[in-house]
Amino acid sequence: MKIEHFEDISVWPACQGAARLTMSRSIARPLIMALIGCLTGLLPAVQGAELTGNLILDGGMEEWKETGPQDGWWNHLTVQGKTTEFTRNAKGNVLTPTVLSQLYDTKVLKLETKDAHGGQKALRLNGQCYLGNSSPDAFKTRDGDVYIVRYWVKGEGQTAMHLHVYGDAITQILETKGHPSKGQWSLIEERIQVVGRAPTTIYPRLWASVEMLIDDVSVARVVREGERKLIPVPSDCQERVAFASETDGKISIDGKLEEPAWSRAVPFSGFRCHGDQTLLAAVQPSFRVIFDAQNLYFGLEIPLANARQVLDELRRQPLTDGSEKPRSKADTYTSRESIELFLQAPGKSRYGQFVVSLDGYRYDGNGSDGAWNGNWEFAVAAADDRWFLEMRVPAKDLGGEQVAPAEGWRLNLCSNQKSGCSTWAAVGPAFHNPSAFGKLIAQNFAQWREQQPALRTRKKAEILQAAGSGCAVYTDRWAAIDAFSSAPSGNGGKTQDWEAITRAYSQMDYIGYAYRCVEAEVRYRNFFQ
């Protein structure tokens, strides 16, 4: 489930209780309005309410469908909607946004490419249309559900989002913010509550009084109490290990992650709730790691409902110093929608901390020493329901000269969101705990895996040679280790996902631990003999 927070959202429990009284619809609405008017100034707001992800399809208007005479939808658009103006392509076929579900008194429904709020496309609308959902159950609703509607408009007119509700219920607009403007994009926000004895589903209907531009539409529901269920970290995925893939091409730090090397790299995840690190976090970022001779590159994808809108809100509220002046983005730590990267090079005692926020603040430190500054760089990009972070960290920032294919790197990533903090490795209450960081291996997993049998054979020969005449003592033990080593692990590495890799690595690492135990025992035996 994708979740976010909506600041200062007000939910009136007394109104919900009143809505459950048996009453006719003719008196329900004015009574509820009166109650809301009386209680607005008396009841405290519920801070940081969690929201589901966007319940509608492609609110960014980036995806459009081409419909021709051979399509059944064509008849509905051109016959029933014969008074509607559409965008048509060179073949005369109608283009409609993916988000469209039904025409309803729609006068204009056109594609706009010259002026968009986010992305490359927007919707030009006059009249009304219904919006489609993102899954079969997305629009199911209950009495008391509160929905947060957000969209951006540009034009001289009025707009509104109506949530038509099916069943024995009505919807009530609790609050509306924002006003359309002719010369600029404006954010419109609505808080709408479902009230009634037996509501079943909602159906969003968007309205514009005149021809206006609309973009980045979101309909999200406040997460119900007890709805968010956290899953324990699987017992066979407790280890935190990531593998980096080598790149043979130039990586542009632009936040887009478009180079072929990124698509070849395995995405790793498994972030834990910071408060209870035995549980997987509800919001799961993922990251990829690639490297060249001198640099490590990190590409992160962080789910965040309405990411572009959240970015705009953060930009309108810059961090300030004691004199209320905006702080520099060059060396400022912030935990609001940010990622913290902790990285330690092989054989080094120091580690680096690198922090980047969605709105572009950066911070770095040599461990807890914030006076240190490195030569790393980053870029951020926001989409409808997630944001991307791309980072380049030179080996020299960590006291090394190169990033050769090697084990021994230590890594942790932490995500700071309004929905709560999460950590990839189980570091405990403090992020600055390098002994608990996860492992980063600067090598492709498949290559690393192929090398293990030969490495074990060589290590076994070294141990037996050191054991000398006493090697017979270890015959049964080696037989058990060899049998375990030859047994298939996980799915055999055929599926390149973080869970399968973690399970396979954990098994092979345990074999390595068994080898180290025998090696230590032989050393102990030889020492006292």
C-alpha positions in Angstrom: 0.0 0.0 0.0 1.3 3.4 -0.9 0.8 5.9 1.9 1.5 9.5 2.7 0.5 12.1 5.3 -1.8 15.0 4.9 -1.1 17.8 7.3 -3.8 19.2 9.6 -6.6 17.0 8.4 -9.8 17.4 10.4 -12.1 14.4 11.1 -15.1 15.0 13.4 -16.1 11.9 15.3 -19.3 13.5 16.5 -20.4 14.0 12.9 -19.7 10.4 12.1 -21.9 9.4 15.0 -24.6 11.7 13.9 -24.5 10.2 10.4 -25.4 6.8 11.8 -28.7 8.1 13.1 -31.8 6.9 11.1 -32.9 10.0 9.1 -34.2 10.9 5.7 -31.7 12.1 3.1 -33.7 15.4 2.9 -32.6 16.3 6.5 -29.3 14.5 6.7 -27.2 16.9 4.7 -28.4 20.2 6.4 -28.1 18.6 9.8 -24.5 17.4 9.1 -23.6 20.8 7.7 -24.9 22.4 10.9 -22.9 20.0 13.1 -19.8 20.7 11.1 -20.2 24.4 11.4 -20.6 24.1 15.2 -17.7 21.7 15.7 -15.1 23.0 13.3 -13.6 25.4 15.9 -14.0 23.0 18.8 -12.4 19.7 17.8 -8.6 19.4 17.3 -7.2 18.3 14.0 -5.8 14.9 13.5 -2.2 15.5 12.5 -0.4 13.5 9.9 -3.3 11.3 8.7 -2.1 8.5 6.4 -3.5 8.2 2.9 -3.7 5.4 0.5 -2.0 5.8 -2.9 -3.8 7.5 -5.7 -7.1 5.6 -6.4 -7.5 6.7 -10.0 -5.6 5.8 -13.1 -2.7 8.1 -14.3 -3.8 11.3 -12.6 -0.8 12.9 -14.4 -2.6 12.6 -17.7 0.6 11.2 -19.3 -1.2 8.1 -20.9 -3.7 8.6 -23.7 -5.7 5.9 -25.6 -6.3 5.9 -29.3 -9.8 4.8 -30.3 -10.9 4.2 -33.8 -14.1 2.9 -35.5 -13.2 -0.7 -34.9 -13.3 -0.1 -31.1 -16.6 -0.3 -29.2 -15.6 2.7 -27.2 -15.6 4.7 -30.5 -19.4 4.6 -30.7 -19.8 5.8 -27.1 -17.4 8.7 -27.7 -18.6 9.8 -31.2 -22.3 9.1 -31.0 -23.3 9.6 -27.4 -20.7 12.3 -27.1 -21.3 13.8 -30.5 -21.3 17.3 -29.0 -17.9 16.8 -27.3 -14.7 18.2 -28.8 -11.9 15.6 -28.8 -8.3 15.6 -29.8 -7.8 13.6 -32.9 -4.6 12.2 -34.4 -3.5 12.2 -38.1 -5.7 9.1 -38.7 -8.8 10.8 -37.3 -9.0 8.6 -34.3 -10.0 10.0 -31.0 -7.5 10.4 -28.2 -8.7 10.1 -24.6 -6.8 10.0 -21.3 -6.5 6.7 -19.5 -8.1 8.2 -16.4 -11.4 8.7 -18.3 -14.1 6.2 -17.4 -17.4 7.8 -18.6 -18.5 11.0 -20.4 -21.0 13.0 -18.5 -22.1 16.3 -20.0 -18.6 16.6 -21.4 -18.2 19.5 -23.8 -14.4 19.5 -24.3 -11.9 16.7 -23.6 -8.6 17.4 -25.2 -4.9 16.6 -24.9 -2.7 19.5 -23.9 1.0 19.3 -24.6 2.2 22.9 -24.6 1.3 23.7 -21.0 1.4 21.0 -18.3 1.9 21.2 -14.5 3.8 18.0 -14.2 5.2 15.8 -16.9 4.6 16.5 -20.6 0.8 16.3 -20.8 -2.4 17.8 -19.3 -6.1 17.6 -19.8 -8.2 20.4 -21.3 -11.7 20.0 -19.9 -15.1 21.8 -20.1 -18.0 20.1 -18.5 -17.9 16.9 -16.5 -16.4 13.4 -16.8 -16.1 10.3 -14.5 -12.6 9.0 -13.6 -11.6 5.3 -13.6 -10.0 3.5 -10.7 -6.6 1.8 -10.3 -7.9 -1.6 -9.2 -11.3 -3.4 -8.8 -11.5 -2.6 -5.1 -10.1 0.9 -5.2 -13.5 2.7 -4.9 -15.0 0.5 -2.2 -16.0 2.6 0.7 -17.5 2.6 4.3 -19.4 5.0 6.5 -17.0 7.6 7.9 -14.4 7.3 5.2 -12.6 10.5 4.4 -11.1 11.3 1.0 -8.5 13.8 0.1 -8.8 15.2 -3.4 -5.9 17.2 -5.0 -5.5 18.5 -8.5 -3.9 21.4 -10.3 -5.9 23.8 -12.5 -5.2 26.7 -14.8 -7.9 28.9 -16.2 -10.7 31.4 -15.5 -13.6 29.4 -14.2 -14.6 27.0 -11.4 -13.8 23.4 -10.8 -14.9 20.7 -8.4 -14.5 17.0 -7.7 -17.7 15.2 -6.8 -17.6 11.7 -5.2 -20.8 10.1 -6.2 -21.6 7.4 -3.7 -23.6 4.2 -4.2 -25.7 2.7 -1.4 -27.5 4.2 1.5 -25.2 7.2 2.0 -24.2 10.6 0.9 -20.9 12.4 0.6 -20.2 15.7 2.4 -17.5 18.2 1.5 -15.7 19.1 4.7 -13.3 21.6 3.3 -12.1 23.1 0.1 -8.8 25.0 -0.5 -7.5 26.9 -3.4 -8.9 28.9 -6.3 -8.3 28.6 -10.1 -6.3 31.4 -11.7 -6.2 32.4 -15.3 -2.4 33.0 -15.5 -0.9 30.2 -13.4 -1.4 26.7 -12.1 -3.2 26.5 -8.8 -3.6 23.6 -6.4 -7.2 22.7 -5.4 -7.7 20.5 -2.4 -11.0 19.0 -1.1 -11.8 16.8 2.0 -14.8 14.7 1.5 -16.5 12.3 3.9 -18.8 9.4 3.2 -21.7 9.3 5.7 -24.6 6.8 5.7 -25.7 3.4 6.9 -24.7 1.3 3.9 -22.3 2.9 1.4 -20.7 0.6 -1.2 -18.6 2.5 -3.7 -17.7 6.0 -4.7 -17.3 7.2 -8.3 -15.2 10.4 -8.8 -16.7 13.0 -11.2 -14.5 16.0 -12.2 -16.2 19.3 -13.3 -15.0 22.5 -15.0 -17.4 25.4 -15.6 -15.5 26.5 -18.7 -12.6 25.2 -20.7 -9.7 24.8 -18.3 -6.4 22.9 -18.0 -6.3 20.1 -15.3 -3.3 18.0 -14.3 -1.9 15.8 -11.5 -5.2 14.6 -10.2 -5.3 12.5 -7.0 -8.1 10.9 -5.1 -6.8 9.2 -1.9 -8.5 7.8 1.1 -7.5 8.3 4.8 -6.2 4.9 5.9 -8.7 3.3 8.3 -7.8 2.3 11.8 -6.4 -1.2 11.8 -6.1 -1.3 8.0 -2.3 -1.0 7.9 -0.9 -4.4 8.8 2.8 -4.8 9.0 4.6 -8.0 8.0 7.4 -9.5 10.1 10.8 -9.7 8.3 11.0 -13.3 7.0 13.2 -15.5 9.1 15.4 -16.5 6.1 15.8 -12.9 5.0 17.2 -11.3 8.1 20.6 -10.7 6.4 21.0 -7.4 4.6 23.3 -7.7 1.6 23.3 -5.9 -1.7 25.3 -6.6 -4.8 26.6 -3.8 -7.2 26.9 -4.3 -11.0 29.8 -2.9 -12.9 29.0 -0.3 -15.6 31.0 0.1 -18.8 29.4 3.4 -19.8 29.1 7.0 -18.5 26.4 7.6 -15.9 24.7 11.0 -16.0 23.5 12.1 -12.6 20.1 13.5 -13.5 17.7 11.5 -11.3 16.2 9.6 -14.3 18.0 6.2 -14.0 17.8 5.7 -17.8 21.2 4.2 -18.6 21.2 0.5 -19.5 23.4 -0.2 -16.4 20.5 0.7 -14.1 18.1 -1.8 -15.8 20.7 -4.6 -15.4 21.2 -3.9 -11.7 19.1 -5.9 -9.2 16.8 -3.7 -7.1 17.2 -4.4 -3.3 14.6 -3.6 -0.7 13.4 -5.0 2.7 13.3 -1.8 4.7 12.4 -2.3 8.4 10.2 -0.1 10.5 12.5 2.1 12.6 10.3 1.7 15.7 10.2 -2.1 15.4 12.9 -3.5 13.2 11.5 -7.0 13.3 8.7 -5.7 10.9 8.9 -4.7 7.3 7.9 -1.0 6.7 4.6 -0.4 4.9 6.4 1.9 2.5 9.2 0.0 0.7 11.9 2.0 -1.1 14.1 0.1 -3.5 17.7 0.8 -4.5 20.2 -0.3 -7.1 24.0 0.0 -6.9 26.4 0.1 -9.8 30.1 1.0 -9.9 33.0 1.9 -12.1 36.7 2.2 -11.2 36.5 5.3 -9.0 32.8 5.6 -8.0 29.8 3.9 -6.5 26.4 4.9 -7.9 23.1 4.6 -6.1 19.7 4.8 -7.7 16.7 4.9 -5.4 13.0 4.7 -6.0 10.9 6.0 -3.0 7.1 5.5 -3.1 5.2 8.7 -2.2 1.6 9.4 -3.2 1.3 12.8 -5.0 5.1 13.2 -5.0 5.0 16.2 -7.3 2.5 18.0 -5.2 4.4 17.1 -2.0 7.5 18.6 -3.7 5.7 21.8 -4.5 4.5 22.1 -0.9 8.0 21.6 0.4 9.4 24.2 -2.0 6.8 26.7 -0.7 8.0 26.0 2.9 11.8 26.3 2.7 13.8 25.6 5.9 14.8 28.8 7.7 17.4 29.8 10.3 16.8 31.7 13.5 16.2 34.9 11.7 13.6 33.3 9.4 15.9 33.5 6.4 16.0 30.6 4.0 18.8 28.2 4.8 21.4 27.1 2.2 20.6 23.8 0.6 24.3 23.1 0.3 24.9 21.7 3.8 21.6 21.4 5.7 20.2 18.2 7.2 16.5 17.6 7.1 14.4 14.6 8.0 11.4 15.7 5.9 11.1 13.4 2.9 14.8 12.5 2.8 17.1 9.6 2.3 20.2 8.9 4.4 23.0 6.8 3.0 25.7 5.4 5.3 28.8 3.9 3.5 32.0 2.4 4.8 34.9 1.3 2.5 36.7 -2.1 3.1 39.3 -1.9 5.7 38.4 1.6 6.8 37.3 2.7 10.3 35.5 5.8 9.2 32.2 5.9 7.4 30.4 8.6 5.4 26.8 9.9 5.9 25.1 11.4 2.9 21.6 12.9 3.1 19.4 14.2 0.3 15.8 15.4 0.6 13.0 15.5 -2.1 13.3 19.3 -2.3 17.1 19.2 -2.8 18.7 19.8 0.6 22.0 17.9 1.0 24.1 17.1 4.0 27.2 15.0 4.5 29.4 14.0 7.4 32.5 12.0 8.4 30.6 9.7 10.8 28.9 12.2 13.1 31.2 15.0 12.1 29.1 17.3 10.0 32.0 19.7 9.3 33.3 17.3 6.6 32.3 17.8 3.0 32.8 15.3 0.2 32.8 15.5 -3.6 29.7 13.4 -4.1 26.8 14.6 -6.3 23.1 13.8 -6.6 19.9 14.6 -8.6 16.2 14.2 -7.7 13.2 13.6 -10.0 9.5 13.4 -8.9 6.7 11.4 -10.6 3.0 10.9 -9.7 3.4 8.4 -7.0 7.1 8.2 -6.2 10.4 10.1 -6.4 13.8 9.1 -7.6 17.3 9.8 -6.2 20.5 9.2 -8.1 23.9 9.6 -6.3 27.5 9.3 -7.2 29.9 8.7 -4.3 33.7 8.7 -5.2 35.8 6.1 -3.5 38.1 9.0 -2.4 35.3 10.4 -0.3 35.6 7.3 1.9 39.4 7.2 2.0 39.9 4.7 -0.9 41.4 5.0 -4.4 39.1 2.7 -6.4 36.1 0.5 -6.3 37.6 -2.8 -7.4 35.3 -5.8 -7.4 35.5 -6.5 -3.7 33.7 -7.6 -0.6 33.9 -5.7 2.7 31.9 -2.6 1.9 29.4 -1.7 4.7 26.1 0.0 3.8 22.8 1.2 5.2 20.0 3.3 3.8 17.3 5.1 5.9 14.1 6.7 4.6 12.6 9.6 6.4 8.9 10.1 5.5 5.9 11.6 7.2 4.5 8.1 7.3 7.5 7.1 9.5 11.2 6.3 9.3 12.5 3.0 8.0 16.0 1.5 7.9 17.4 -1.2 5.6 19.7 -2.7 8.2 18.6 -3.5 11.8 20.8 -0.7 13.3 18.7 -0.2 16.4 17.5 3.2 17.7 20.5 5.2 16.2 21.3 5.3 12.5 25.0 5.9 13.4 25.8 2.3 14.2 28.3 1.0 11.6 28.8 -2.4 13.3 25.2 -3.2 12.3 25.3 -1.9 8.7 24.5 -4.3 6.0 27.0 -5.7 3.4 27.7 -4.3 0.0 29.6 -6.5 -2.5 31.0 -4.7 -5.5 30.4 -7.5 -7.9 27.5 -8.9 -9.8 25.8 -11.6 -7.8 25.9 -14.3 -10.5 29.7 -13.8 -10.9 30.2 -13.8 -7.2 28.2 -17.0 -6.9 30.1 -18.8 -9.6 33.4 -18.1 -7.8 32.4 -19.6 -4.5 33.0 -23.3 -5.2 36.6 -22.7 -6.4 37.2 -20.4 -3.4 35.9 -23.1 -1.0 38.0 -25.8 -2.6 41.1 -23.7 -2.3 40.3 -22.8 1.3 39.6 -26.5 2.2 43.0 -27.5 0.8 44.7 -24.8 2.8 43.0 -26.0 6.0 43.8 -29.7 5.4 47.4 -28.9 4.7 47.6 -27.0 8.0 45.9 -29.8 9.8 48.6 -32.2 8.6 48.4 -35.7 10.1 45.3 -34.6 12.1 43.2 -34.0 9.0 41.3 -37.3 9.5 39.7 -35.8 12.6 37.7 -33.5 10.3 36.5 -36.2 7.8 32.9 -36.4 9.1 32.7 -32.6 9.4 33.9 -32.0 5.9 31.4 -34.5 4.6 28.6 -32.7 6.3 29.8 -29.3 5.0 30.2 -30.6 1.5 26.7 -32.1 1.5 25.2 -28.9 2.7 27.2 -26.9 0.1 26.0 -29.0 -2.8 22.3 -28.8 -1.8 20.3 -26.3 -3.9 19.7 -22.9 -2.2 16.6 -20.9 -2.7 15.6 -21.0 -6.3 19.2 -21.6 -7.5 19.7 -18.0 -8.3 17.5 -18.2 -11.4 15.2 -15.3 -10.2 17.2 -12.2 -9.6 15.3 -10.6 -6.8 16.6 -9.3 -3.5 14.8 -12.0 -1.4 16.2 -14.9 -3.5 19.7 -13.4 -3.5 19.5 -12.8 0.3 18.5 -16.4 1.0 21.2 -17.8 -1.3 23.9 -15.5 0.1 22.9 -16.3 3.7 23.3 -20.1 3.0 26.7 -19.6 1.3 27.9 -17.2 4.0 27.0 -19.8 6.6 29.2 -22.3 4.7 32.0 -19.8 4.9 31.4 -19.5 8.6 31.7 -23.2 9.0 35.0 -23.1 7.1 36.3 -20.3 9.4 35.3 -22.3 12.4 37.4 -25.3 11.2 40.3 -23.1 10.3 40.2 -21.5 13.8 40.1 -25.0 15.4 43.1 -26.2 13.3 45.0 -23.1 14.3 44.2 -23.6 18.0 45.2 -27.3 17.7 48.5 -26.5 16.1 49.3 -23.8 18.5 49.1 -26.1 21.6 50.8 -29.0 19.9 
